[in-house]
């Protein structure tokens, strides 16, 4: 993943300039790529006493 803005410390303004759908977090001035969300799996649980 390549980020369009090239400098050492990113700001919230820089974060807002990213394309819609980019999965990144802004942590202490660094843009960190996030892993994709897990698929939703529905499980059935049986409750017994």
FIBA-784686 format. One record per atom (N, C-alpha, C, O): residue number from 1; atom name; x, y, z. Coordinates in nm, 4 decimals, decimal comma, always signed. Last residue first. Layout:
<atoms>
  num  atome         u         v         w
  NUM     CA         X         Y         Z
...
</atoms>
This chain:
<atoms>
  num  atome         u         v         w
   49      N   -2,7550   -2,6798   +3,1559
   49     CA   -2,7350   -2,6516   +3,2979
   49      C   -2,6671   -2,7669   +3,3654
   49      O   -2,6416   -2,7618   +3,4857
   48      N   -2,6552   -2,5567   +2,8346
   48     CA   -2,7037   -2,6645   +2,9220
   48      C   -2,6755   -2,6268   +3,0654
   48      O   -2,5830   -2,5506   +3,0935
   47      N   -2,6928   -2,4151   +2,5218
   47     CA   -2,6753   -2,3856   +2,6642
   47      C   -2,7354   -2,4989   +2,7450
   47      O   -2,8520   -2,5338   +2,7271
   46      N   -2,5225   -2,4227   +2,2268
   46     CA   -2,6224   -2,4936   +2,3038
   46      C   -2,5937   -2,4658   +2,4510
   46      O   -2,4830   -2,4903   +2,4989
   45      N   -2,4831   -2,1995   +1,9566
   45     CA   -2,4372   -2,2495   +2,0853
   45      C   -2,5529   -2,3162   +2,1576
   45      O   -2,6671   -2,2708   +2,1500
   44      N   -2,3817   -2,1553   +1,6321
   44     CA   -2,4946   -2,1929   +1,7159
   44      C   -2,4385   -2,2531   +1,8437
   44      O   -2,3571   -2,3454   +1,8402
   43      N   -2,2387   -1,8794   +1,4563
   43     CA   -2,2259   -2,0062   +1,5273
   43      C   -2,3512   -2,0300   +1,6097
   43      O   -2,4183   -1,9357   +1,6516
   42      N   -2,1508   -1,7216   +1,1663
   42     CA   -2,2581   -1,7389   +1,2629
   42      C   -2,2450   -1,8774   +1,3238
   42      O   -2,2407   -1,9784   +1,2536
   41      N   -1,8970   -1,5096   +1,0791
   41     CA   -1,9341   -1,6510   +1,0905
   41      C   -2,0399   -1,6631   +1,2000
   41      O   -2,0188   -1,6190   +1,3130
   40      N   -1,7873   -1,2660   +0,8665
   40     CA   -1,8805   -1,2936   +0,9757
   40      C   -1,9224   -1,4401   +0,9713
   40      O   -1,9765   -1,4877   +0,8715
   39      N   -1,4388   -1,2407   +0,8096
   39     CA   -1,5742   -1,2628   +0,7604
   39      C   -1,6636   -1,2992   +0,8781
   39      O   -1,6180   -1,3567   +0,9770
   38      N   -1,2410   -0,9795   +0,9576
   38     CA   -1,2726   -1,1211   +0,9370
   38      C   -1,4149   -1,1341   +0,8831
   38      O   -1,5001   -1,0489   +0,9083
   37      N   -1,1127   -0,7003   +0,7779
   37     CA   -1,2051   -0,7542   +0,8779
   37      C   -1,2279   -0,9025   +0,8521
   37      O   -1,2333   -0,9457   +0,7369
   36      N   -0,7616   -0,6771   +0,6959
   36     CA   -0,9036   -0,6797   +0,6610
   36      C   -0,9883   -0,7409   +0,7721
   36      O   -0,9405   -0,8232   +0,8501
   35      N   -0,5368   -0,4801   +0,8964
   35     CA   -0,5711   -0,6047   +0,8295
   35      C   -0,7200   -0,6032   +0,7975
   35      O   -0,7969   -0,5349   +0,8652
   34      N   -0,4200   -0,1506   +0,8224
   34     CA   -0,5003   -0,2417   +0,9042
   34      C   -0,5257   -0,3693   +0,8263
   34      O   -0,5351   -0,3667   +0,7036
   33      N   -0,1183   +0,0290   +0,8135
   33     CA   -0,2172   -0,0490   +0,7388
   33      C   -0,2876   -0,1451   +0,8332
   33      O   -0,2237   -0,2125   +0,9140
   32      N   -0,0677   +0,3356   +0,9635
   32     CA   -0,0451   +0,1926   +0,9792
   32      C   -0,1567   +0,1178   +0,9064
   32      O   -0,2748   +0,1396   +0,9333
   31      N   +0,0970   +0,6311   +0,9574
   31     CA   -0,0156   +0,5620   +0,8972
   31      C   +0,0164   +0,4132   +0,8967
   31      O   +0,1150   +0,3700   +0,8371
   30      N   +0,1995   +0,8109   +1,2467
   30     CA   +0,2302   +0,7111   +1,1445
   30      C   +0,1010   +0,6518   +1,0900
   30      O   +0,0072   +0,6251   +1,1652
   29      N   +0,1317   +0,9722   +1,4597
   29     CA   +0,1882   +1,0348   +1,3411
   29      C   +0,2261   +0,9395   +1,2293
   29      O   +0,2794   +0,9826   +1,1271
   28      N   +0,0223   +0,7851   +1,6459
   28     CA   +0,1381   +0,8671   +1,6797
   28      C   +0,2080   +0,9220   +1,5559
   28      O   +0,3308   +0,9188   +1,5478
   27      N   -0,1537   +0,6393   +1,3985
   27     CA   -0,1035   +0,6111   +1,5328
   27      C   +0,0258   +0,6889   +1,5529
   27      O   +0,1261   +0,6630   +1,4864
   26      N   -0,4194   +0,6033   +1,2060
   26     CA   -0,3191   +0,7053   +1,2344
   26      C   -0,2768   +0,6859   +1,3795
   26      O   -0,3538   +0,7125   +1,4719
   25      N   -0,4828   +0,3189   +1,0029
   25     CA   -0,5022   +0,3908   +1,1279
   25      C   -0,3910   +0,4935   +1,1397
   25      O   -0,2807   +0,4726   +1,0890
   24      N   -0,6486   +0,2112   +0,7033
   24     CA   -0,5308   +0,2518   +0,7787
   24      C   -0,5740   +0,3184   +0,9086
   24      O   -0,6863   +0,3672   +0,9217
   23      N   -0,7781   +0,1188   +0,4375
   23     CA   -0,7857   +0,0624   +0,5721
   23      C   -0,6559   +0,0910   +0,6460
   23      O   -0,5655   +0,0076   +0,6511
   22      N   -0,9570   +0,3213   +0,2210
   22     CA   -0,8216   +0,2832   +0,2651
   22      C   -0,8325   +0,2344   +0,4091
   22      O   -0,8905   +0,3028   +0,4934
   21      N   -1,2117   +0,4156   +0,1710
   21     CA   -1,1930   +0,2711   +0,1728
   21      C   -1,0523   +0,2269   +0,2094
   21      O   -1,0287   +0,1074   +0,2274
   20      N   -1,1222   +0,7041   -0,0049
   20     CA   -1,2283   +0,6333   +0,0673
   20      C   -1,2018   +0,4832   +0,0602
   20      O   -1,1723   +0,4305   -0,0471
   19      N   -0,7809   +0,8102   +0,0140
   19     CA   -0,8965   +0,7633   -0,0624
   19      C   -0,9952   +0,6918   +0,0286
   19      O   -0,9567   +0,6275   +0,1262
   18      N   -0,6791   +1,0725   +0,2401
   18     CA   -0,6663   +0,9393   +0,1818
   18      C   -0,7937   +0,9006   +0,1091
   18      O   -0,9015   +0,9519   +0,1391
   17      N   -0,7262   +1,3067   +0,3729
   17     CA   -0,6986   +1,3168   +0,2293
   17      C   -0,6844   +1,1802   +0,1620
   17      O   -0,6784   +1,1727   +0,0393
   16      N   -0,7418   +1,2443   +0,6413
   16     CA   -0,8668   +1,2747   +0,5721
   16      C   -0,8487   +1,2833   +0,4206
   16      O   -0,9460   +1,2686   +0,3467
   15      N   -0,4687   +1,2230   +0,6988
   15     CA   -0,5533   +1,1040   +0,7057
   15      C   -0,6824   +1,1256   +0,6273
   15      O   -0,7274   +1,0364   +0,5554
   14      N   -0,3947   +1,4910   +0,6914
   14     CA   -0,3393   +1,3975   +0,5935
   14      C   -0,4264   +1,2725   +0,5849
   14      O   -0,4540   +1,2226   +0,4758
   13      N   -0,5367   +1,5754   +0,9184
   13     CA   -0,5681   +1,6336   +0,7879
   13      C   -0,5160   +1,5441   +0,6764
   13      O   -0,5854   +1,5231   +0,5769
   12      N   -0,4041   +1,4406   +1,1171
   12     CA   -0,5412   +1,4018   +1,0895
   12      C   -0,5866   +1,4581   +0,9543
   12      O   -0,6658   +1,3952   +0,8842
   11      N   -0,0697   +1,3858   +0,9862
   11     CA   -0,1673   +1,4517   +1,0726
   11      C   -0,3064   +1,3991   +1,0381
   11      O   -0,3239   +1,3232   +0,9428
   10      N   +0,2491   +1,2232   +0,9948
   10     CA   +0,1188   +1,2450   +0,9331
   10      C   +0,0248   +1,3072   +1,0353
   10      O   +0,0378   +1,2842   +1,1555
    9      N   +0,5852   +1,2822   +0,9586
    9     CA   +0,4767   +1,2785   +1,0558
    9      C   +0,3460   +1,3131   +0,9847
    9      O   +0,3339   +1,4186   +0,9224
    8      N   +0,7498   +1,2716   +0,7205
    8     CA   +0,7746   +1,1871   +0,8376
    8      C   +0,6559   +1,1735   +0,9325
    8      O   +0,6289   +1,0640   +0,9818
    7      N   +0,5924   +1,2449   +0,3953
    7     CA   +0,6707   +1,3148   +0,4960
    7      C   +0,6731   +1,2310   +0,6224
    7      O   +0,6047   +1,1290   +0,6300
    6      N   +0,4033   +1,2233   +0,1306
    6     CA   +0,5346   +1,1744   +0,1711
    6      C   +0,6008   +1,2721   +0,2688
    6      O   +0,6591   +1,3719   +0,2264
    5      N   +0,0914   +1,0987   +0,0472
    5     CA   +0,1598   +1,2098   +0,1109
    5      C   +0,2922   +1,1578   +0,1665
    5      O   +0,2940   +1,0598   +0,2409
    4      N   -0,0194   +0,8613   -0,0494
    4     CA   +0,0043   +0,9723   -0,1410
    4      C   +0,0867   +1,0859   -0,0825
    4      O   +0,1465   +1,1626   -0,1579
    3      N   +0,1144   +0,5414   +0,0243
    3     CA   +0,0416   +0,6577   +0,0705
    3      C   +0,0789   +0,7781   -0,0148
    3      O   +0,1957   +0,7957   -0,0492
    2      N   +0,0631   +0,2147   -0,0893
    2     CA   +0,1431   +0,3356   -0,0979
    2      C   +0,0584   +0,4543   -0,0574
    2      O   -0,0565   +0,4666   -0,0999
    1      N   +0,0854   -0,1163   +0,0000
    1     CA   +0,0000   +0,0000   +0,0000
    1      C   +0,0903   +0,1229   +0,0000
    1      O   +0,1828   +0,1328   +0,0805
</atoms>
